Amino acid sequence: MALAPDEIERYARHLVLAEVGGPGQARIKAARILVVGAGGLGAPLIQYLAAAGIGTIGLVDDDTVSLSNLQRQVIHGTPDLGRPKVESAADAVARLNPHVTVVRHPFRIEPDNAADLIAGYDLVADGSDNFATRYTVSDACFHARRPLVTAALGRFDGTLTTIRAHETGSDGLPNPTYRCLFPNPPPPGSVPACAEAGVLGALAGVMGSLMAMEVLRAVAGFGEPLVGRLLMVDARSMRFETLSYGWDPENPLSGTAASAA
C-alpha cells in the first residue's frame, strides 16, 4: 500500500528504522485494529496507533465521558464531558492523523455480537475494565482466529500479554489461550472496581503505550511478541517482570477435551 508524500514525511522516523521501513509502514497503513474500551488503557493506545498510521481503528465502548475519567483517560478533555467516548476519541484521532479511518461501535461487546464485530478486523486490543468482557473477547478471538493483545490495570500494577491461541508454538504445542493463563474469572466482588480501589493515572498511560507497542510489533512484523509471557509492571517499585505460561490441555477452547468433542 503506497504512502502519500505527506505520509512519508509524517512517518519518516519509522521509515528509517530497518525493522519497520517502507514495507512495515505499508503493513501498518493496511491494518484494521479493533480497540475494546476507549478509557484508561484505550486512551494512549488509540493515540499511538493513530500516530503510527494504523489504517483503520475500530472503537467499541458504550460509555460516556465523566469528570472522574479525565485523571487518566487523556484522549478526552473537559469539553467532552457527557459525550460518548467513541465520538470523543474519534475526534481526537482526526485531529492527530487524518489518514486514519475510525469506525465507531457505541455499544458493549457481548457474546452475541462479538463474533461479527471481530471478524472485520485483523487484530484485537482489549483494554476493557471488567472480567466478563475480557473472557468474551478472548473466547471470540480464539474462534475467529484473531490475535489478541490484552492488558489490565490494578491500583499500582498492570499486566500485558498477547494471545495467538489459533497458532502453534515452536514446541509443536498449541499456543496458550487466555483461559490457560486465567482459567476462570474471580468470584464476583472479590476484586474491587476502579471506582472503589483507585488507580494511578500515569500507570494507564504506561500500560496503554505498551499495548500499542505490542500491536505495532505484530503488525509491522518485528520483535518477539508476548505469546506465552505475561508482562507484570509494579509502579510502586518500578519493577518489570515476565511470567512464562503455556498451553493447558484442560482449557475448554483448545484443550484435549475440546479437541475430542
N, C-alpha and C positions, 0 to 999 in steps of 0.2 A: 504494500500500500504506500503510494508515493506521498511525500511530505511537501506541503506548500512552502514557498520561500520564507514566509514569516514563521512557520513551524520549525524550519531548520535553524533559524536564529533563536527561537524560543527554547528549543531542546538542545542547544549547542553543547551544554555541559554533559548531556547524556551521549551525544553523538561522538564525542572524543573519548569516551570510555570504551576500551576494547571489548569489554564484556557486554556492552549494550550496542553501541554503534548504530548504523542505519538499519540493519535487519532487526535488531532488538526494538528500536523505537517504532519500526513499522508494525511489529507484533503488538506493542503497547497500544498503538493507534487502532488496530483492528479488534482489540479485546473488548468483550462485553462482561462487565463485572456487576454482580448483584450485591449491594451492601444492605445488610439487615440491621436496621437501627441507625437513626441519624442523631444519636445522643453523644454520651461522653466518649466512647470509642469511635463511633462513626464520624464525629466531627473532624478530628485530624486525619482519619483515614480517607474520608471523602476529599478533603482539601489536597492531600498529597497525591492521590490518584488523579485528580483533575489537573494538578500542576504538572504531573508527569505525562499527561496526554492520553490517558485511557480513553478510547473512542466512545464507549457508551457505559454510563454508570446508571444502574437501576437502584432506586432508593425505596425501601419498604419500611414504613413507620406510620402508625395510626395516631401518634401523639401530637400535641400542640406545644409550643414554646412557653415555658413558665419562668418566672424570675429566678427560682432556685436552680434552674438548668444552667444559667449563664456562668456559674463559677467554674465550669469545666467544659461545657458544650460550645466551644469557641467559634463554631461556624455560624451560630446565631447571635443576634445582638439585641439590645434593649428595644429598638423599634419593631422587632419581630414578635414581641410578646403576644400570645394568643393565636399566632399563625400556625398552620400545620407545619411540622418540621420538614416534611418533604418539599414544601414550597420555599421555605426559608433557605434550606440547604441548596436547592436548585438555583435560586437567585445568586447565592454565594459562588457557586460553580461558574455561572455565566459571567460574573464579574472577573473571575480568576482566569478562565480559559474558554473562549467562545468556540473552540474547536471540539469541545466535549459535549456529547448529547446526553441529557439527563432524562430518564424515564421515571415518572413518579408513580409509586404504588402506595396510596394513602390508606393502607389498611394493615391489619395484623396478619402475619403469615401463620397459617393454621394447617393441620393435617389435610384438610380438604382442598386447599389451594396451593400447597407448597410445590407439588409436582409440576403443575402447569407453569407456575411462576419461575421455578429454577430452570426449566427446560429451555428458556430463552436466553440463558447466559452461559458463559464459558467457565466461570469460577464464582464461588460464593464466599463473601467475607462476612462473618457473623459477629456483630458487636452488640447483640441483644443483652438485656439485663435480667433475664429470667430463665429458669431451667427448662420449663415447658417448651419455649421457643428453641432453645439450643438442641434439645433432643429431636424436635420436629424437623429442624433444618438439617441436622446431621443425618438423620434417617433418610430424608428426602434426597440429600446429595448422594448417598450411597446408591439408592435405587436409580437415580438419574445419571450415575457415573460422572459426577462432577467433583472437582477438587473443592475442599473447604478449608478456609483459614478462619480459625475461631479463637477468640480471646475472652477473658473475663477479668473483672475488677473486684478486689476486696477493699478494705479500708485503706491499707498502705501496701497492698500487694496485688500483683497481676499475673496472669498466665497466658500463654500463647502456644498454639500448635497448628500443624497442618495435617489434614486428613485426606489421604488419597486411597481410600479403602477399596476402590474398584480396581486397583492395580496390585501387582505382585512385587515384593521386595527382592533384593539381590540374593536373599537366602532361599528363595523359591516359595516362601510362605506368603499368604495374603498380607497386604499392609493392614495395620490395625484400624479398627473403626473407633468412633468416639465412645461407643459403649465398651470397647476393650479397655479404655482409659478410665471411664466413669460408667460402670455397668448400669447404675440406677440413679435417678435424681435423689437428693437428700429428702428426708421427711419434711412435709410442709411445716413451715415455721421454725425449722432448725437453723436456717441461715437468714439472718436479718436482712431486710431490703436496704437499699442505699439510703432511703429517707430516714431509716432508723439508726443505721450504723455509721453513716457518713462515708465520704471518700475524698482522698486528696486530689484536688483538681488537676494538678500538673501530671499526676500519675496517669490519668486518662490520656493526656497528650503523648506521654511516652509509649504507652501500650498501643494506642491507635496508630502512631507513627511506625511502630514495629510491625503492626498488621500490614500497613501499606508497603513496607519493605518486603515482607513475605509475599504479598501479592505480586509486586513488581518483579521479584526474583523468579517467580513461577512463570509469569507472562513473558518476560524477556529471555528466560532460559539460562540463567547463570546461578551459581552457588548451589548449596546443598539445602533443600527445604527441611523444615522441622517435621518431617514424617517420622513417627515413632519417637519423637522427642518433645517433651513439654518444657518450654522455657518459663522459668519462675523468676519474678522480679520482686525484690523486697525493697521498698522505698525508704524504710527506716534505716537500714544498714547499707543501702545502695549496693545490694548483692544480687548478682545474676547467676542462677544455677540452672542446669538442664537435667531433667529426669528422663531416662530412656524407658519406653514401654513397647510392648509387642502385641501381636495378634493373639486374641483369646479364643480358643476353639469353642468356648461356651457362649460366645456372644451370639445374640439372636439374628444378626444380619448375615454374617459370613462364616459363622461357626459350623462345626460338623453337623449339628442337628439341623441347621438351616439348609445345608447342602443336601442332606438326605431327604428333606421334606419335599 
